[in-house]
């Protein structure tokens, strides 16, 4: 995502004033990349907590 938005900014700079809408698009792509990275980090934290506490609910005994 970062590379894509960087390439977009370069292309918009080369386009001059006409590239302004393209710059807005690349900014949106950059924000999307940041949001995805944040969500991935949150998912990793949740997964780690699940693994840590998952063992608390398992037992070698089977109740019938």
PDB file of N, CA, C and O in Angstrom:
ATOM      1  N   UNK A   1       0.826  -1.184   0.000  1.00  0.00           N
ATOM      2  CA  UNK A   1       0.000   0.000   0.000  1.00  0.00           C
ATOM      3  C   UNK A   1       0.874   1.253   0.000  1.00  0.00           C
ATOM      4  O   UNK A   1       0.608   2.212  -0.724  1.00  0.00           O
ATOM      5  N   UNK A   2       1.930   1.227   0.831  1.00  0.00           N
ATOM      6  CA  UNK A   2       2.801   2.397   0.899  1.00  0.00           C
ATOM      7  C   UNK A   2       3.447   2.672  -0.453  1.00  0.00           C
ATOM      8  O   UNK A   2       3.504   3.818  -0.898  1.00  0.00           O
ATOM      9  N   UNK A   3       3.931   1.623  -1.099  1.00  0.00           N
ATOM     10  CA  UNK A   3       4.565   1.787  -2.407  1.00  0.00           C
ATOM     11  C   UNK A   3       3.563   2.305  -3.433  1.00  0.00           C
ATOM     12  O   UNK A   3       3.891   3.167  -4.248  1.00  0.00           O
ATOM     13  N   UNK A   4       2.351   1.780  -3.388  1.00  0.00           N
ATOM     14  CA  UNK A   4       1.313   2.219  -4.319  1.00  0.00           C
ATOM     15  C   UNK A   4       1.005   3.695  -4.130  1.00  0.00           C
ATOM     16  O   UNK A   4       0.902   4.436  -5.107  1.00  0.00           O
ATOM     17  N   UNK A   5       0.857   4.130  -2.883  1.00  0.00           N
ATOM     18  CA  UNK A   5       0.553   5.539  -2.648  1.00  0.00           C
ATOM     19  C   UNK A   5       1.745   6.421  -2.983  1.00  0.00           C
ATOM     20  O   UNK A   5       1.562   7.543  -3.453  1.00  0.00           O
ATOM     21  N   UNK A   6       2.972   5.938  -2.749  1.00  0.00           N
ATOM     22  CA  UNK A   6       4.166   6.708  -3.111  1.00  0.00           C
ATOM     23  C   UNK A   6       4.243   6.896  -4.616  1.00  0.00           C
ATOM     24  O   UNK A   6       4.528   7.993  -5.096  1.00  0.00           O
ATOM     25  N   UNK A   7       3.991   5.834  -5.355  1.00  0.00           N
ATOM     26  CA  UNK A   7       3.987   5.932  -6.815  1.00  0.00           C
ATOM     27  C   UNK A   7       2.904   6.894  -7.281  1.00  0.00           C
ATOM     28  O   UNK A   7       3.105   7.651  -8.231  1.00  0.00           O
ATOM     29  N   UNK A   8       1.772   6.863  -6.622  1.00  0.00           N
ATOM     30  CA  UNK A   8       0.683   7.759  -6.972  1.00  0.00           C
ATOM     31  C   UNK A   8       1.045   9.212  -6.729  1.00  0.00           C
ATOM     32  O   UNK A   8       0.732  10.076  -7.549  1.00  0.00           O
ATOM     33  N   UNK A   9       1.703   9.491  -5.608  1.00  0.00           N
ATOM     34  CA  UNK A   9       2.123  10.866  -5.314  1.00  0.00           C
ATOM     35  C   UNK A   9       3.123  11.357  -6.357  1.00  0.00           C
ATOM     36  O   UNK A   9       3.056  12.508  -6.789  1.00  0.00           O
ATOM     37  N   UNK A  10       4.039  10.499  -6.758  1.00  0.00           N
ATOM     38  CA  UNK A  10       5.020  10.875  -7.782  1.00  0.00           C
ATOM     39  C   UNK A  10       4.325  11.187  -9.103  1.00  0.00           C
ATOM     40  O   UNK A  10       4.646  12.172  -9.769  1.00  0.00           O
ATOM     41  N   UNK A  11       3.381  10.347  -9.469  1.00  0.00           N
ATOM     42  CA  UNK A  11       2.651  10.563 -10.719  1.00  0.00           C
ATOM     43  C   UNK A  11       1.832  11.850 -10.642  1.00  0.00           C
ATOM     44  O   UNK A  11       1.759  12.593 -11.621  1.00  0.00           O
ATOM     45  N   UNK A  12       1.218  12.120  -9.496  1.00  0.00           N
ATOM     46  CA  UNK A  12       0.425  13.333  -9.330  1.00  0.00           C
ATOM     47  C   UNK A  12       1.322  14.565  -9.395  1.00  0.00           C
ATOM     48  O   UNK A  12       0.940  15.579  -9.980  1.00  0.00           O
ATOM     49  N   UNK A  13       2.502  14.487  -8.804  1.00  0.00           N
ATOM     50  CA  UNK A  13       3.438  15.614  -8.852  1.00  0.00           C
ATOM     51  C   UNK A  13       3.861  15.895 -10.287  1.00  0.00           C
ATOM     52  O   UNK A  13       3.971  17.053 -10.691  1.00  0.00           O
ATOM     53  N   UNK A  14       4.097  14.835 -11.057  1.00  0.00           N
ATOM     54  CA  UNK A  14       4.468  15.025 -12.456  1.00  0.00           C
ATOM     55  C   UNK A  14       3.310  15.615 -13.255  1.00  0.00           C
ATOM     56  O   UNK A  14       3.529  16.359 -14.212  1.00  0.00           O
ATOM     57  N   UNK A  15       2.080  15.286 -12.866  1.00  0.00           N
ATOM     58  CA  UNK A  15       0.910  15.759 -13.596  1.00  0.00           C
ATOM     59  C   UNK A  15       0.605  17.220 -13.297  1.00  0.00           C
ATOM     60  O   UNK A  15      -0.157  17.851 -14.029  1.00  0.00           O
ATOM     61  N   UNK A  16       1.183  17.764 -12.241  1.00  0.00           N
ATOM     62  CA  UNK A  16       0.948  19.160 -11.879  1.00  0.00           C
ATOM     63  C   UNK A  16      -0.442  19.356 -11.307  1.00  0.00           C
ATOM     64  O   UNK A  16      -0.963  18.486 -10.610  1.00  0.00           O
ATOM     65  N   UNK A  17      -1.039  20.500 -11.601  1.00  0.00           N
ATOM     66  CA  UNK A  17      -2.355  20.848 -11.053  1.00  0.00           C
ATOM     67  C   UNK A  17      -3.422  19.845 -11.464  1.00  0.00           C
ATOM     68  O   UNK A  17      -4.350  19.572 -10.703  1.00  0.00           O
ATOM     69  N   UNK A  18      -3.292  19.300 -12.656  1.00  0.00           N
ATOM     70  CA  UNK A  18      -4.271  18.320 -13.137  1.00  0.00           C
ATOM     71  C   UNK A  18      -4.219  17.025 -12.336  1.00  0.00           C
ATOM     72  O   UNK A  18      -5.163  16.235 -12.373  1.00  0.00           O
ATOM     73  N   UNK A  19      -3.140  16.806 -11.622  1.00  0.00           N
ATOM     74  CA  UNK A  19      -2.992  15.578 -10.843  1.00  0.00           C
ATOM     75  C   UNK A  19      -3.591  15.660  -9.451  1.00  0.00           C
ATOM     76  O   UNK A  19      -3.499  14.698  -8.687  1.00  0.00           O
ATOM     77  N   UNK A  20      -4.209  16.796  -9.098  1.00  0.00           N
ATOM     78  CA  UNK A  20      -4.769  16.981  -7.749  1.00  0.00           C
ATOM     79  C   UNK A  20      -5.767  15.885  -7.370  1.00  0.00           C
ATOM     80  O   UNK A  20      -5.655  15.332  -6.276  1.00  0.00           O
ATOM     81  N   UNK A  21      -6.740  15.546  -8.224  1.00  0.00           N
ATOM     82  CA  UNK A  21      -7.665  14.467  -7.839  1.00  0.00           C
ATOM     83  C   UNK A  21      -6.938  13.138  -7.638  1.00  0.00           C
ATOM     84  O   UNK A  21      -7.317  12.338  -6.784  1.00  0.00           O
ATOM     85  N   UNK A  22      -5.902  12.913  -8.424  1.00  0.00           N
ATOM     86  CA  UNK A  22      -5.134  11.680  -8.279  1.00  0.00           C
ATOM     87  C   UNK A  22      -4.415  11.665  -6.932  1.00  0.00           C
ATOM     88  O   UNK A  22      -4.273  10.611  -6.312  1.00  0.00           O
ATOM     89  N   UNK A  23      -3.962  12.832  -6.484  1.00  0.00           N
ATOM     90  CA  UNK A  23      -3.315  12.937  -5.175  1.00  0.00           C
ATOM     91  C   UNK A  23      -4.277  12.593  -4.045  1.00  0.00           C
ATOM     92  O   UNK A  23      -3.894  11.957  -3.063  1.00  0.00           O
ATOM     93  N   UNK A  24      -5.529  13.019  -4.193  1.00  0.00           N
ATOM     94  CA  UNK A  24      -6.551  12.702  -3.190  1.00  0.00           C
ATOM     95  C   UNK A  24      -6.763  11.194  -3.142  1.00  0.00           C
ATOM     96  O   UNK A  24      -6.904  10.612  -2.066  1.00  0.00           O
ATOM     97  N   UNK A  25      -6.785  10.572  -4.305  1.00  0.00           N
ATOM     98  CA  UNK A  25      -6.957   9.125  -4.363  1.00  0.00           C
ATOM     99  C   UNK A  25      -5.791   8.407  -3.688  1.00  0.00           C
ATOM    100  O   UNK A  25      -5.999   7.457  -2.933  1.00  0.00           O
ATOM    101  N   UNK A  26      -4.584   8.853  -3.955  1.00  0.00           N
ATOM    102  CA  UNK A  26      -3.428   8.182  -3.334  1.00  0.00           C
ATOM    103  C   UNK A  26      -3.408   8.401  -1.831  1.00  0.00           C
ATOM    104  O   UNK A  26      -2.953   7.535  -1.085  1.00  0.00           O
ATOM    105  N   UNK A  27      -3.896   9.552  -1.380  1.00  0.00           N
ATOM    106  CA  UNK A  27      -3.994   9.793   0.056  1.00  0.00           C
ATOM    107  C   UNK A  27      -5.005   8.821   0.680  1.00  0.00           C
ATOM    108  O   UNK A  27      -4.776   8.296   1.770  1.00  0.00           O
ATOM    109  N   UNK A  28      -6.100   8.592  -0.005  1.00  0.00           N
ATOM    110  CA  UNK A  28      -7.104   7.638   0.484  1.00  0.00           C
ATOM    111  C   UNK A  28      -6.519   6.227   0.528  1.00  0.00           C
ATOM    112  O   UNK A  28      -6.795   5.468   1.457  1.00  0.00           O
ATOM    113  N   UNK A  29      -5.717   5.878  -0.469  1.00  0.00           N
ATOM    114  CA  UNK A  29      -5.072   4.560  -0.477  1.00  0.00           C
ATOM    115  C   UNK A  29      -4.118   4.437   0.703  1.00  0.00           C
ATOM    116  O   UNK A  29      -4.056   3.389   1.346  1.00  0.00           O
ATOM    117  N   UNK A  30      -3.377   5.498   0.990  1.00  0.00           N
ATOM    118  CA  UNK A  30      -2.451   5.482   2.131  1.00  0.00           C
ATOM    119  C   UNK A  30      -3.214   5.288   3.441  1.00  0.00           C
ATOM    120  O   UNK A  30      -2.799   4.505   4.296  1.00  0.00           O
ATOM    121  N   UNK A  31      -4.340   6.009   3.596  1.00  0.00           N
ATOM    122  CA  UNK A  31      -5.153   5.864   4.813  1.00  0.00           C
ATOM    123  C   UNK A  31      -5.721   4.450   4.923  1.00  0.00           C
ATOM    124  O   UNK A  31      -5.786   3.886   6.015  1.00  0.00           O
ATOM    125  N   UNK A  32      -6.127   3.888   3.806  1.00  0.00           N
ATOM    126  CA  UNK A  32      -6.629   2.515   3.800  1.00  0.00           C
ATOM    127  C   UNK A  32      -5.539   1.547   4.245  1.00  0.00           C
ATOM    128  O   UNK A  32      -5.800   0.634   5.029  1.00  0.00           O
ATOM    129  N   UNK A  33      -4.333   1.740   3.754  1.00  0.00           N
ATOM    130  CA  UNK A  33      -3.210   0.890   4.161  1.00  0.00           C
ATOM    131  C   UNK A  33      -2.938   0.982   5.652  1.00  0.00           C
ATOM    132  O   UNK A  33      -2.659  -0.026   6.302  1.00  0.00           O
ATOM    133  N   UNK A  34      -3.020   2.195   6.196  1.00  0.00           N
ATOM    134  CA  UNK A  34      -2.822   2.389   7.636  1.00  0.00           C
ATOM    135  C   UNK A  34      -3.922   1.694   8.428  1.00  0.00           C
ATOM    136  O   UNK A  34      -3.646   1.067   9.451  1.00  0.00           O
ATOM    137  N   UNK A  35      -5.152   1.798   7.972  1.00  0.00           N
ATOM    138  CA  UNK A  35      -6.281   1.152   8.651  1.00  0.00           C
ATOM    139  C   UNK A  35      -6.138  -0.371   8.623  1.00  0.00           C
ATOM    140  O   UNK A  35      -6.409  -1.042   9.619  1.00  0.00           O
ATOM    141  N   UNK A  36      -5.719  -0.904   7.499  1.00  0.00           N
ATOM    142  CA  UNK A  36      -5.509  -2.349   7.385  1.00  0.00           C
ATOM    143  C   UNK A  36      -4.419  -2.793   8.343  1.00  0.00           C
ATOM    144  O   UNK A  36      -4.568  -3.810   9.021  1.00  0.00           O
ATOM    145  N   UNK A  37      -3.326  -2.047   8.410  1.00  0.00           N
ATOM    146  CA  UNK A  37      -2.226  -2.392   9.320  1.00  0.00           C
ATOM    147  C   UNK A  37      -2.707  -2.370  10.771  1.00  0.00           C
ATOM    148  O   UNK A  37      -2.342  -3.239  11.562  1.00  0.00           O
ATOM    149  N   UNK A  38      -3.532  -1.368  11.118  1.00  0.00           N
ATOM    150  CA  UNK A  38      -4.070  -1.289  12.481  1.00  0.00           C
ATOM    151  C   UNK A  38      -4.954  -2.492  12.798  1.00  0.00           C
ATOM    152  O   UNK A  38      -4.864  -3.074  13.879  1.00  0.00           O
ATOM    153  N   UNK A  39      -5.807  -2.855  11.846  1.00  0.00           N
ATOM    154  CA  UNK A  39      -6.715  -3.989  12.056  1.00  0.00           C
ATOM    155  C   UNK A  39      -5.952  -5.306  12.164  1.00  0.00           C
ATOM    156  O   UNK A  39      -6.322  -6.170  12.958  1.00  0.00           O
ATOM    157  N   UNK A  40      -4.895  -5.466  11.376  1.00  0.00           N
ATOM    158  CA  UNK A  40      -4.070  -6.679  11.452  1.00  0.00           C
ATOM    159  C   UNK A  40      -3.416  -6.763  12.825  1.00  0.00           C
ATOM    160  O   UNK A  40      -3.369  -7.836  13.426  1.00  0.00           O
ATOM    161  N   UNK A  41      -2.913  -5.640  13.323  1.00  0.00           N
ATOM    162  CA  UNK A  41      -2.300  -5.624  14.658  1.00  0.00           C
ATOM    163  C   UNK A  41      -3.319  -6.001  15.729  1.00  0.00           C
ATOM    164  O   UNK A  41      -3.014  -6.774  16.637  1.00  0.00           O
ATOM    165  N   UNK A  42      -4.525  -5.457  15.622  1.00  0.00           N
ATOM    166  CA  UNK A  42      -5.577  -5.801  16.579  1.00  0.00           C
ATOM    167  C   UNK A  42      -5.916  -7.290  16.517  1.00  0.00           C
ATOM    168  O   UNK A  42      -6.113  -7.929  17.551  1.00  0.00           O
ATOM    169  N   UNK A  43      -5.983  -7.831  15.315  1.00  0.00           N
ATOM    170  CA  UNK A  43      -6.298  -9.254  15.159  1.00  0.00           C
ATOM    171  C   UNK A  43      -5.211 -10.124  15.771  1.00  0.00           C
ATOM    172  O   UNK A  43      -5.505 -11.163  16.363  1.00  0.00           O
ATOM    173  N   UNK A  44      -3.955  -9.707  15.634  1.00  0.00           N
ATOM    174  CA  UNK A  44      -2.851 -10.463  16.237  1.00  0.00           C
ATOM    175  C   UNK A  44      -2.950 -10.465  17.752  1.00  0.00           C
ATOM    176  O   UNK A  44      -2.707 -11.486  18.396  1.00  0.00           O
ATOM    177  N   UNK A  45      -3.307  -9.326  18.317  1.00  0.00           N
ATOM    178  CA  UNK A  45      -3.464  -9.240  19.775  1.00  0.00           C
ATOM    179  C   UNK A  45      -4.591 -10.164  20.230  1.00  0.00           C
ATOM    180  O   UNK A  45      -4.436 -10.909  21.198  1.00  0.00           O
ATOM    181  N   UNK A  46      -5.711 -10.116  19.541  1.00  0.00           N
ATOM    182  CA  UNK A  46      -6.848 -10.970  19.894  1.00  0.00           C
ATOM    183  C   UNK A  46      -6.473 -12.443  19.758  1.00  0.00           C
ATOM    184  O   UNK A  46      -6.842 -13.255  20.606  1.00  0.00           O
ATOM    185  N   UNK A  47      -5.746 -12.795  18.706  1.00  0.00           N
ATOM    186  CA  UNK A  47      -5.328 -14.187  18.505  1.00  0.00           C
ATOM    187  C   UNK A  47      -4.408 -14.635  19.631  1.00  0.00           C
ATOM    188  O   UNK A  47      -4.540 -15.750  20.136  1.00  0.00           O
ATOM    189  N   UNK A  48      -3.470 -13.766  20.030  1.00  0.00           N
ATOM    190  CA  UNK A  48      -2.551 -14.122  21.118  1.00  0.00           C
ATOM    191  C   UNK A  48      -3.289 -14.309  22.434  1.00  0.00           C
ATOM    192  O   UNK A  48      -2.990 -15.233  23.192  1.00  0.00           O
ATOM    193  N   UNK A  49      -4.246 -13.440  22.707  1.00  0.00           N
ATOM    194  CA  UNK A  49      -5.042 -13.581  23.934  1.00  0.00           C
ATOM    195  C   UNK A  49      -5.845 -14.875  23.886  1.00  0.00           C
ATOM    196  O   UNK A  49      -5.946 -15.582  24.889  1.00  0.00           O
ATOM    197  N   UNK A  50      -6.412 -15.186  22.735  1.00  0.00           N
ATOM    198  CA  UNK A  50      -7.195 -16.417  22.587  1.00  0.00           C
ATOM    199  C   UNK A  50      -6.333 -17.646  22.844  1.00  0.00           C
ATOM    200  O   UNK A  50      -6.775 -18.595  23.490  1.00  0.00           O
ATOM    201  N   UNK A  51      -5.119 -17.628  22.343  1.00  0.00           N
ATOM    202  CA  UNK A  51      -4.216 -18.761  22.541  1.00  0.00           C
ATOM    203  C   UNK A  51      -3.852 -18.890  24.014  1.00  0.00           C
ATOM    204  O   UNK A  51      -3.824 -19.995  24.555  1.00  0.00           O
ATOM    205  N   UNK A  52      -3.572 -17.755  24.668  1.00  0.00           N
ATOM    206  CA  UNK A  52      -3.188 -17.785  26.082  1.00  0.00           C
ATOM    207  C   UNK A  52      -4.309 -18.312  26.959  1.00  0.00           C
ATOM    208  O   UNK A  52      -4.079 -19.136  27.844  1.00  0.00           O
ATOM    209  N   UNK A  53      -5.521 -17.837  26.714  1.00  0.00           N
ATOM    210  CA  UNK A  53      -6.645 -18.217  27.561  1.00  0.00           C
ATOM    211  C   UNK A  53      -7.365 -19.465  27.082  1.00  0.00           C
ATOM    212  O   UNK A  53      -8.183 -20.026  27.811  1.00  0.00           O
ATOM    213  N   UNK A  54      -7.075 -19.902  25.880  1.00  0.00           N
ATOM    214  CA  UNK A  54      -7.715 -21.102  25.348  1.00  0.00           C
ATOM    215  C   UNK A  54      -7.404 -22.331  26.171  1.00  0.00           C
ATOM    216  O   UNK A  54      -8.255 -23.210  26.314  1.00  0.00           O
ATOM    217  N   UNK A  55      -6.207 -22.410  26.715  1.00  0.00           N
ATOM    218  CA  UNK A  55      -5.813 -23.554  27.542  1.00  0.00           C
ATOM    219  C   UNK A  55      -6.560 -23.620  28.852  1.00  0.00           C
ATOM    220  O   UNK A  55      -6.621 -24.683  29.472  1.00  0.00           O
ATOM    221  N   UNK A  56      -7.128 -22.515  29.289  1.00  0.00           N
ATOM    222  CA  UNK A  56      -7.861 -22.486  30.558  1.00  0.00           C
ATOM    223  C   UNK A  56      -9.170 -23.262  30.469  1.00  0.00           C
ATOM    224  O   UNK A  56      -9.706 -23.710  31.483  1.00  0.00           O
ATOM    225  N   UNK A  57      -9.671 -23.415  29.270  1.00  0.00           N
ATOM    226  CA  UNK A  57     -10.984 -24.019  29.111  1.00  0.00           C
ATOM    227  C   UNK A  57     -10.927 -25.455  28.634  1.00  0.00           C
ATOM    228  O   UNK A  57     -11.964 -26.078  28.404  1.00  0.00           O
ATOM    229  N   UNK A  58      -9.733 -25.982  28.483  1.00  0.00           N
ATOM    230  CA  UNK A  58      -9.607 -27.374  28.067  1.00  0.00           C
ATOM    231  C   UNK A  58      -9.255 -28.210  29.280  1.00  0.00           C
ATOM    232  O   UNK A  58      -8.637 -27.731  30.231  1.00  0.00           O
ATOM    233  N   UNK A  59      -9.650 -29.435  29.230  1.00  0.00           N
ATOM    234  CA  UNK A  59      -9.388 -30.338  30.348  1.00  0.00           C
ATOM    235  C   UNK A  59      -9.138 -31.721  29.801  1.00  0.00           C
ATOM    236  O   UNK A  59      -9.693 -32.116  28.776  1.00  0.00           O
ATOM    237  N   UNK A  60      -8.288 -32.456  30.508  1.00  0.00           N
ATOM    238  CA  UNK A  60      -8.039 -33.841  30.074  1.00  0.00           C
ATOM    239  C   UNK A  60      -9.187 -34.740  30.484  1.00  0.00           C
ATOM    240  O   UNK A  60      -9.302 -35.860  29.988  1.00  0.00           O
ATOM    241  N   UNK A  61     -10.043 -34.267  31.387  1.00  0.00           N
ATOM    242  CA  UNK A  61     -11.179 -35.059  31.818  1.00  0.00           C
ATOM    243  C   UNK A  61     -12.380 -34.772  30.930  1.00  0.00           C
ATOM    244  O   UNK A  61     -12.632 -33.629  30.548  1.00  0.00           O
ATOM    245  N   UNK A  62     -13.091 -35.794  30.621  1.00  0.00           N
ATOM    246  CA  UNK A  62     -14.284 -35.644  29.805  1.00  0.00           C
ATOM    247  C   UNK A  62     -15.486 -35.926  30.718  1.00  0.00           C
ATOM    248  O   UNK A  62     -15.583 -36.984  31.339  1.00  0.00           O
ATOM    249  N   UNK A  63     -16.391 -34.952  30.778  1.00  0.00           N
ATOM    250  CA  UNK A  63     -17.575 -35.107  31.604  1.00  0.00           C
ATOM    251  C   UNK A  63     -18.723 -35.589  30.742  1.00  0.00           C
ATOM    252  O   UNK A  63     -18.983 -35.045  29.669  1.00  0.00           O
ATOM    253  N   UNK A  64     -19.414 -36.624  31.227  1.00  0.00           N
ATOM    254  CA  UNK A  64     -20.555 -37.168  30.493  1.00  0.00           C
ATOM    255  C   UNK A  64     -21.763 -37.194  31.368  1.00  0.00           C
ATOM    256  O   UNK A  64     -22.832 -37.620  30.932  1.00  0.00           O
TER     257      UNK A  64
END
